[in-house]
Amino acid sequence: MVIDNLGSESDWTALSRPYKRLKEGTVISFSDNFNCEIIEKLGEGKVWVRFNDAREFFAQAEDHGHVPLPPYLKRADEESDKERYQTVYALNKGAVAAPTAGLHFTLDTLKALKEKGVNSAYITLHTGYGTFAPMEVEDIRDFKIHSEYFKISSSTIDLIRETKKAGGKVFSVGTTTTRTVEYVFKNKCKVLEGKCDLYIYPRYEFEVVDRLLTNFHLPKTSLILLVSAFAGHDNTMNAYKWAIENKFRFYSYGDSMLII
């Protein structure tokens, strides 16, 4: 799984398995004309790889890659998953995974919300692998949060400000969106493009987001800490207990909740 670009379209960080058996200089072939070489082993299962055809990387990845389905589906990915594993408003390439809360929206849903007078605004957000990475620390304050690329327009910032000033509520779709808009406003809206590395955990004071739509996340991740910070620890644990008892589904194609 390719997880981060290293400055050129041919060089990437990737997750590998089995990690120990791979050696630097090994060439992995995906087809007769598409392969990559392991340049360096980076630790923690990550490798620096260089693809042979930089100009066609995304096209080749589209042809030979697979959609990372949740294991409980117990099936191989299908052609339809390439469309389903995208938000209907996806626009720019660069994310490792879809912002999963957005998968619950259809064009009809967005149209119905607009007809009810709900204003919508969009940001570019390249969801990274780190958003799913387990936290392997005893004290959550010692955790080093990942960073993710974002780009937000001044018109989106203006809409958020106008909504707050008018007494309206800002609904955020997803934890990654939440930390991005909070990051932008904590930086006085001076940073409209870059890497967001805001770490949100309990006792964080939210400045922008009033309501949160999010999927059910795995334990021991920074995502569930953000949810706990927003909804409160006891409320979050009770909601997850109820979800497990009622066989809710987690991961990318999982169920969602609206925290109000």
N, C-alpha and C positions, 0 to 999 in steps of 0.2 A: 504494500500500500504506500503510494507516494504521498508525503505529508507536507513538504515545504520546499519552495524553490530557493536555490542558492545563488541567484544573481543572473543566471542565464537559463534559457528554456531547456537546455540539455542537462543541466546539473541540478539534482534534487536530493533531499533527504528522504529516505524511505524506511518503512518498518520491514524487517526480514524475519523469516522463519524457515529452517532452523538457523539461528544466528551463529552458533559456535562452529558449525561445519563450513560456513562460507569463508572464503579467503579473499583478500584484496587482489585484484587482477582477474577475478572470476567474471566471465561473461555469461549473462543470462539471456537466452533467446526466447522471444515471444512469438516470432514468426520468422520467415526467411529474411526479411529486410528490416526487422525491428528488434533491437536488443539493447542491453545496458551493461556497463562494466562497473564492478564494485571498486571505487577509488579508495575508500577508507572506511574502516569500522569505527563507529562513533560511540559505541557503548549503549546499554539499555535496549538492545535489539535494533538500533538504528544504524543505517549505513549511508554513506555518500555514494550516489550512483550517477553515472553519466550515460545518457541515451545517445545512440548513434545518429539519430535523425531529429535534430532540434526543430527544424522547420515544420515537421509534421507531428510533433509530439502529441498535441491534444487530439488530433485526428486519429493517431495510432492508439492512444489510450482509450478513445471512444470505441474503437474496433475490438481491442483485445482486453480491455478492463472489465471488471465485474462490479455490480452494485453490492455494497456490504449490507446484506439483509440481516435482521435479527435472527438468532439461532432457533427461536421457537417456531418460526415459519416452516422449518424442516423441508426446504426446497431450494433448488438452485435459482439464481436470479433469472428473470425473463426479460424480453425486449421491452415490455410495458413498464418494467421497474425503472428504466432510464428516464421515463417521463414522470412516473409517480414519485421518484426520489428527488424531485425538484419542486420548489414552490412555484406557483403559477406566475409569480412576478419575478422569478429569477432572470438576471440579465447578464452579469459579467462572470467570466471564468475566473477561478482562483481558489474557491473553497475546497477543503478536503471532504467536508460532509455538508449536507443540507442543514440549514437552521430548522430543526425538526418541528418546532411549534408552528411554523409557517405552513407545514404540509397539510394542516387541517383546513386551510382556506381554499375555496374554489372561486372561480370568476363570478359565479352566481352569488356566492356569499358576500364578496366584496361589493358587488352591485347593490345587494339588498342593504348593506350597511350604509352605502352612499345615499341611497334613497331615504334612509332614516335620519340623514343629516350628520353622519359620522365622517369626519375628515381623516384621510389616511396620508401618511408620509412614509418615504422609503429611504433606507440607507444601504450602501454597499458594505457587505460584511463577509469576509472570507473566514468562515468557521474553520478552526484548526483542530488537529488531532488532540492537542492538549486539553481541549474542553471535555474529553472523555477519559483522560488519563487518571488512574487511581492516585489517591494521596497517600504516600508512604511515609508519613510523619506522625509522631506521637502528639505533638502540639500543633494545632491548625495554624497558629501564628508563625510557625517555621516554614510553612509551605510556600514555595516559589511559584507564583501563578504564571501561566503561559501568556503570550501576547498574540493578538490577532489583528490583521490589517482591516482598516475601515475607511470609509469616505462618507461624509455627510454634507449635505448642501445647506447653504445659508437659509434657503426657503423652508427647509425642514425645521431648522432651529427657530425661525420666526413663527412657524405654526405652533410649535411646542410652547413658546413664550406667550403667544396670543391665547392659547387654550388655558394655560395656567392663570393668566391675568383675568380671563373671563369666568373663572371658577369652574372650568371643565376638568375632566379627568383624562390623564394620559395613560392609555393602555399600551403596554409593551408586549410584543409578540416574541417571546423567547428570552432565555437568560443571557445569551450573548448580545442580543439587542439591548437588553436592560443595562448591562455593564458598559456598553459602548456609549449610550446617551448620557449615563451618569458620569462617565469619564469626560466626555466633551464639556458638560456643564461645570464640572469641578475644575476644569481648566479654563473657565470663563469663556468658553466657546472660541478660544483662540486657535485650537487645533482642529481642523476640519478633515484632515487626512493623516494617517499614520498607523502606529501600532498601539492598540489598547492593552494595557497590562494592569487594569484596576482589579484588585482582589477584594471581593465583597463577601463578608462572613458576618455572623451575628454581632449585633450592636452597631452595624453600619447604619448611618442616617441617610435615607434616600432623599434626593433633592428633586428629582424629576418624575419618576415613575409612580403612578397611583394605583394601577391595576396590572396584574401580570398573568398572561396566558403562557403556560409552559407544559412540557411533557413530564411524565414521571421519570426521574433520573435514577441512576444506579447509586448505591451507597458508596461512601468513601471517595466522592468526587467533589470538586469545587462547586459544581452546579447545585447540589443539594444543600450546600452551605449558603449559597445565595438565596435559595428558596426559603431556608430557615431564617435568614436575616430579614426577609420580606414578610413572611407569614408568622414568624415566631416558632421556636423550636418545638414546643408541645403541639401546636396546631399542625405543623408539618409531619411530625411523627404519627399523630393520630390519623391524618389523611393517608399516609403511606400504609399504615396498619390496615385501614379500611380498604384501600386499593388492593393490597395483597390478599386479604380475605375474600374479596370479590373477583379475584383473578384478573385484575387489570393488567395490561401489557405495558412493558417498559421499552426502552430503546427507540430507534428511529421511527418505526411504524406503530408506536405505542399510543396509549391513551393520553389525554391531556386534562389539565385542570385550570380553572380561572380563579385566581386569588384576588378577592375584592376587599 
